[in-house]
């Protein structure tokens, strides 16, 4: 058998070998990132065409165009051919202008929570990687921000894919993760010190880092030391305490959980007011989800007894990476709908090369202009995104008691 350079038959120094290869890979990745994205660069956001802006604002394109012609609200950039576009910041400004000067008093142009409406904390989970969990989280957060909500995304996955999509590079930036607000020693920091703005106005993020894994190691040791009587105060309410400092700043907090049922996922579930389970409609993925549900069900009672919240406003399954022309997938979706009924979102997120192509450049579909991709593919994926995210937004508003 041929042995690759640097390996030996016994692999007796496997730990050193892994560290060496990880270090070398890290250096190469860092060089690649520095070449393509200099340290002083910041991720920007494209302008949005008039029709897009009107859709996010909930008004007609004709009404928005008339407002610009009358000089009302922020003024868009206009090309020589008359095409109008707004920045995301101008979109926010127009939303507030409409809220004060709009034609309809009933229309809720600024959908911030008010009065007794409680913070929505949405945990996006799956036991198995590859279900589109992080892609779902990123697009949901951005959609909520574009439609006027104040959103905080928290990346709980040490692999930091959600952070990377928003321009953060853990190996270079050395950002601190949520672990700093959850840790058990005197070094704990307030959550507000860990929050970073993104390129989407209205969307902040707590990036991930490898030190999140420390929480998985620390928690069982602390619980063993403290005993089960203190499990609620020590563990299950820990994230609640961290979030309480910033809860008045946001309408929705979205937690991107790691693809495992560890302590990070459990602390997310113990604080969540809603759970979104992503599932790829193939037999192996559904079997994996079955194991996840059985394990989760056995754990939820101790969480509740230990002081965890677990008072959910809603939970749903979201079918992801769906190929409508695939017979077995269509059958699996039908099976899930027959079994779980309304607990499955009415809309599926289709598998799309548009989203994959955008991801190659660490962008979401909301960041890519339509003319950069095959338009029919882009339109199909965007339609699915709007349908899925709109359905989730409706669930959030229903939890607030809005029609």
N, C-alpha and C positions, 0 to 999 in steps of 0.2 A: 504494500500500500504506500502511495506517495504521501509524505508528510509535508504540509506547508511550512515554509520557513518560519522559524520562531517557535515551532511546536516540538514536543518530544513525545515519545510513545507513552510514557507513564502519566504525563501531564501533572506531575507532582507539584509543580509551582503554578497551578491553575489560577490561584488568586492573583499572583503577580502578573501572569500572562494577561488576564482580563484587564487589570489596572493599566498595564502598558498599552494594550490595544485601545482601551477606552481613552487614554490620554492622547494617543496619536490621532485617533479619530476626532477627538475634541479640537486638537490643534488644526487639523485640516478643515473641519467645519467652520472654525473661527476665521481662518484665512479666507474661506469662500464667502462668509458673511461680510467680512470687512471689505472684500473686493466689490461685492454687489450692494452692500448697504453700509456706508461709512458710519463710524461711531456717533458723529454729530448729526446724522440724518434722522428725520422724524417721518413717520408714516403720514401721508396726506390723504385727502379724500377728494374724489372727482366732483365736478359740478353735476347737478341733477337737472335734466330737461324739464320744461314746463309741465308736460303731461305727467311725468313722474311725481313732481312736487304736488300737483293738484290731487293726485291719487292719495298721497300720504296725508295731505291736509283734509281730505274728504270733501273737496269741492270740485266743480267742473273745470275743465281746461279753459273753456270760454270765459268763465267768471274770473279766473286767475289772470288771463291775458288782459281782460278789461281793467282789472285793478292796476296792472303794470302800465297800461296806456293812459290811465287817469293819474298816474304818479302816486298811487296809494300803496303804502307798505314799502318794504325794501325793494329796490329797483334791480331787476335782473340784468345780467350781461346779455347783449343782443348782437348777433352776428350780422354781417352785411346782408344776409338773406332773410333776416328777421327771426331767426331761431333764438329763443329765450332760455336762459339757464340760471339757476340759483345755486349758491353754495349751501351746504348743510346748515351753516350758521344763519343764513338768510331765511332758510325754511323755518327754523325755530322762531326767528323774529316775525315772520309772516303769520305763524300760528298764534303768537301772542297779539298781533295786530288784529287778526280776525276775531279773537276772543273778546276784544274790546269794541270792535267796530263792525263785526259780522252782521249779516242780514238777519240771521236767525238766533233768537235768544235761547232756543232749545239746544242748538248744536254745541257739543262739548269739544271745542278746538284744542284746549289744553287739558289732557285727561289725567292730570295729577290726582292722586288720592286726596281726599278731604274728609273733614269731620271724623267720624268713627271708622272710616275705611282703614283696615289694617294692612300692614306691609305684606306683600305677597313674596314668599320665598319658594322658588321652584327648583327642586332637585331633579337634574337630568341624569338618569342612571341606566346602566346595563351591566350585566355580569360578564359579558363577552366583548372583546374589542372588535372593531370593524363594523359596528352597527350604525355608524354615522352620528354617534353621540355628540362629539365635539363640533362637528359641522352643524348639527341641529342647534346646539347651544349658541354658537356664534351668530348664526342667521336669526335666531329668535331674539337675542339681545339687540342686534342691530335693527331689526324690524321694530321692536318696541321703542327704541330711541328715535327712529325716523318718524314714528307715529306720535311722538310727543311725550313719551314716558321718561321718567328719571330712573336709570337702570344701573345696577352694579353687578358685574360678572365676577365670580370668584372661581379661579382655576384651582381645583383640588387634585388634579392629576400631576404627579411629579414629572411626567413626560412633557408637560407644558405646551401641548399642541394649541390650546386655546390662546395662550399667551403669545405664541409665535404668530398666529393668525392676526393678532393685533399689533404686531411690530415689536414685541418684546423678545429679547434673546437672553435667557437665563445664564448661558455660559459667558456672555460678554457683559451684560448690564449688571449682573449680580443683584438683581432685585430681590427683596425679601418677600417671602410667601406668607400665607395665612398661618403657617406654623408659628410665626412670631407672636401672633395674637392668641394662640391656643396652648403654647408651651406651659409646662407645669412648674418652672422655676421662676426666680425673681426677674428674669430677663424678658418677661412678657411685655409686649408693646400694644398700644391702642390700635384698633383696626384702621382708624383714620390716617395713621402714619404709613400704612401699607398700600393705600389706594392710589392708583395712577389714572390720569385721563387717557382716553383713546382718541383716535382720529374722528370718531363719531360724537358730535355734541350730544350731551345727555347720557352718554355711556362711559362709565368708569370701570376699572378692572383691578382686581388684586391678582397679580401674576403668580404663576407657580414657580417652584424651584425644587431641586433635589432634596432640600431639607424637610419637605413635607413628609418624606418617608420616616423621618425621626419620630413623628407623631405615632406612627404604627408601632414603633419599638418602645416608645416611652409609656404609652397608655397602659398596656398590660402590667408593666412593672409598678406603675403608680396605683392601679386598681388593686393589685395584690397587696400592696403596702397599706392602702387606706381601708380596704375591706368593702364588702358589698353594701353596707349601710350608707356609705357616702358616695355611692356610684352616681347618683343623680347630680349632686353638687360638683363632683370631681370631673365627670365626663359628659353626661347627656345634655347638660345645660350650658356647656362650655361655649359653644358657638352662639347660642342665644345671648349670652353675656357680651361677647365680642360685638355682635350685630347691634345690640341695644344702643351703642354709642353713636351709630351713624344712621339709624333707621329713619329718622325724620328727613334725611336728605334724599330718600329714594322711594319710588313707588313699587319697584320690583327688584328682587335680588335673584339671580340665576346661578345655581351651583353646578359646575361641571365636575361630576364625580369620577374617580378612577374606575377602570373596568374590573372591579373586584369588590367583594363585600367585606372590606376591612373597616378599621376604626374611622378613617376619613369619611367613608360612605355612610357609616352608621351615625356619625355626628351630624352629617348633612341631613339625613332622614329624620333625626330627632328634632331638628329645628324647622323642617320644611312645612309649609302650608299647602304645598301641592307637589305631586310627583309625576314626572313624565318619563315613561320607560320606552326607550327606542328598541325596535326589533326588526331585524332583517328577515323577510318572510321565506326562509329556507329551513329545512327540517333540523339541521344541526343547530342553527341559531335558536329555533323555537325550543328544542330540547334543552339547550343551555339556559334559556329563559325560564323553563320549567323548574330546573334546579335552583335558579336564583330565587324564584317565588317561594319555593318550599323552604329554603334556608332563611329567607327574609321573614316569612310568616312565623317561623319558630323563634326568631330574634325579637320581633316587634313587641311581644308581650313584656319581656324583661325591660325593654327600652321604656315602655309606658309606665311600668311599675317603678322604674328607677328615676322617673322625673322627666323623661323625654316628652316632647310636645305631642306629636303624632295625632294632632287634631287637624286632619287634612280637609281643605275646602274641596279639593278634587284630585283625582289621579286618572291618567290616561295612558294607553299604549299608542305609540306612534309607529306606523309601518314606514320604514326607511329603505332607501336604495331599491325601490320597487320598480320592476320592469313589467308593465301591463301586458305585454305580449308573451310573457313567460307563463305557460300553462300551470306548472307546479306552484309557482309563486302566487298566481291568481287563486288557485285552490287553497293555498295556505292562508291567504288573506280572508277568503270566504270562511274557512274553518275558524279563524280567530274571531271574526265578527259573529259567527253563530254561537261561539262559546262565551265570549265576553260582552257581546252586545254593545251598548253605548259607551263602555269603557275604552273602546278603540276609537280613536279620532276618525271622523268621517272622511277626512282627506289623507291621502298617502303622499309621502315625499318620494318623488320618482328618482331613479338613478339617472344621472345626467353627466355627459362629458363636459357640459358648460361649467358645472361646479368643480369637476376634477381639473379642468384646464385652469380655472381661476386659482385653485389650491396650489398648483405648481409654482405660482408666483406669490404664494402666501397671501392670497386675497380671497374674499368671499364674493359671491355673485353680486351683492349690493355695491361692491367697490368697482366692479368691472363695467365699462360702458358697453352698450348693446352692440356697437359696431366693431368691437374687438373680437367677437365670437360669431359663430354661425347664428344668424338671427332667429331662425325657427327653433333651434335648440335652446337658445337663451330665453326666448319667450315661453317655451314649454316649462323650463325649469323655474323661471320667475313666477309663472302662474301657480305652480305647485307650492312654491315658497310662500307666496301671498296667502294662499288658501290655508295652508297648515298654520302659519303664524297668526293669521287672522282668527282662526278657530281657537288657538291658545289664548290670544288677546281677549276674545269673547268670554272664555272661562274665567280669566282674571277679573274682568269687569263684572261678571255675574257674582263672583265671590264678594265683590264690593256692594252688591245689591243693585247694580245698574241693569237696566233692561238691555 
